[in-house]
Amino acid sequence: METLQARECIALLNENYIGHLAFIADEKPYTVPITYYFDQKDSIIAYAGEGFKIEAMRKNSRVALQVEQIEDVKNWRSVMVQGHFEEAFGSEAKFLLQEFANGVKNVISQHHHQHVRFISDFTSDVYTRGTTSVYRIKIKEMFGKKMVQVG
């Protein structure tokens, strides 16, 4: 097992759009899959319907995101991002949601060689009833590991 270099961590975030969000609620850890977009700067952009996850992150903004590519137990890469939840509102939320949608579409096209036209093609949160919360995870720390065995 080896430590990923910073550029490898960034590449892994850039090449993917599904990760596992970890947060704390009622003093217990939870992890859920999310669709995300890495903004190439210092943030992960995502959105979700109002509910348990958003309420929990409003109360405790410390979160983590794990993204991995796994071929098998001997060939995998994983990056962990630790940061803080920041909810967006108004025009900032609209801008971030547009950046999220365009960014994820580009990732899917470039790295997964699929064509998507609508946000509903790559996330189920569009079917959420009620209010939608657009948020970012401001990255404080990033690190990763990999296992690559040939033969």
N, C-alpha and C positions, 0 to 999 in steps of 0.2 A: 504494500500500500504506500502511496506517495501523496504528498501535499500538492494541491493545485497552486500554480502561480496565479497572481492577481489577474493577468490577461486571460488565463484559462477559465477562471471563475466568471469573468465578464462574458467570455465567449459562450459559456454554458447558459448563462441568463439570456443572452441574445438569441440563441438558437432554439429556445423553447418558449412556451406560453402557458404551460400548466405546471403548477407547483403545489406544495402543501403548506398552508398557512397555519402557524401555531400561535395560540393566544391563551390568555388566562381568563377564566370565568368562575366566580364563586370559589376562588382559591384552588381550582383544578385546571390542569392543562388540557387543551383541546387541539386537534389538528384536523383540518378539512382541505380538500382539494379546491383550488381556485384557478381561474384564468387570469393571467397577469400580462403586463407589458413593462419591460425594463426601458426606462427613458434615456438610456445612454449617458446619464449624468449621475444622479445620486438617489434615484427613487424608483420604486416599483409602483405602477399604477394599476388599480383594480376597481371594481364596483360590486355592490351586492344590494339585495333588498333589505329593508329594515327588518331587524330580528335579533336573535340571540347573539350572533357573531358581532354585528355592528355595535350593539349595546355593550357587550363585553369589552370591545376595543376602546369604546368611549371611556369606560371606567378605568381600564388599565391599558395604556397605549403601547406598552412594550410587546413587540411581536417578533416572529421569525418566519422566514420563508425558506423551504428546502426545495431545490430543483435537482432532478437527477436524470441521467440517461443510463439505462441498464440494458446491456446485451445479454449478460448472464452473470453468474456469481464471480467470475474471474475477469470480467471486462465491464467496468462501470465508472461513472464520474458523478460526483455529487457536490453541490455548493449550498452553503447555509448563509443566509442574509439575516442579520439581526438589526432591528431598527425600531422606529416609532410610527404608529398609526397617526395620520393627519387627514381629517375629513375636509373635503372641498365643498364649496357652496357657490351658487349663482353662476356667473360667467366663468369663473375658474373651473367649476365642476363640468360645465359644458365643454370647455377647452380640453380638459383632461380626458373626458369620455371620448372625444373625437380623436385625440392622440392615442388613446388605448385602442380604439377600433381600427384605425389605420395601421398602427404598429403591429397589432396581432395579425391582421391580414397580410402584411409584408413578411412577417416571420413564417407564417404558414406557406406562403407562396415561395419564398427563397429557400427555406430549410426543409420543408416537408413536401414541396412540389405539388401542392394542391391549390385549386382556385376557390376562394370563398368570396361571396358578394355582400353578405349581410352579417351583422353581429350575431344573429341567431344561429348562424352556421358554426360558431365556435364557442358559444357560452349559453348556458341554460338560464342565466339570471335575467334575461329579457322577459321571461315568463313570470317573474316575481310580481305579486300584486302589491299595490301600495307604493310607498316612497322608495326611491333608489338612492343609495349613498355611494358617491364617488369618493375614493380615497387614495392616498399614496402611503407607501411605507418609506419613510426617509431612512436611507441606509446609514447605519453607524459602523457596522463591521461586516466583513464578508470573508469566508474561508471555505476551503473545499478539500476533498480527498478523491483519489482515483485508484483503481486497480486495473492494470492492463497486463495481461499475460498472453504471450504469443505462443502458439503451439499447443 
